[in-house]
Amino acid sequence: MTVGPVEYIVLGFPDNQFTGDIAPALSKLVDDGIIRILDLVFVTKDGAGDVAAVEYDDHEGLTAFGSIEGEVGGLLSAEDIEHVGEALDPDTSAALLVWEDLWAAPLVDALRAAGGVLIEGSRIPHDLIEPAMSDLESVG
């Protein structure tokens, strides 16, 4: 089985305001076959600086994530959670999400069949690409 590129993001929620508001968008990506969730962990840091992982069924604002299809678990380690927790400000939460880009699996197969290899890839930060795209639109 070909595995598409695997990515991760850390989404921050100031004032520990976890909600399920992003769950429908994430669920649509899964349902449409664009991504496959490989791991999802919620982390919180209280005012005293204590860090904890939170299960979606242990927090009322996270129950919407329970219905999203995925193979959640096992990729993110306690060290990953600790690393993210250290970077959080007090009274802040985060969601750590690891997913496979299913849309890219056919490209991976084609690349391998052609004898090619991926040399490099990276995500361009939004704060860099948005101004560049605006500049292009203003010229055209």
Secondary structure, 3 states (H helix, E strand, C coil): CCCCCEEEEEEEEECCCCCCCCHHHHHHHHHCCCEEEEEEEEEEECCCCCEEEECHHHCHHHHHHHHCCCCCCCCCCHHHHHHHHHHCCCCEEEEEEEEEEHHHHHHHHHHHHCCCCCCCCCCCCHHHHHHHHHHHHHHC
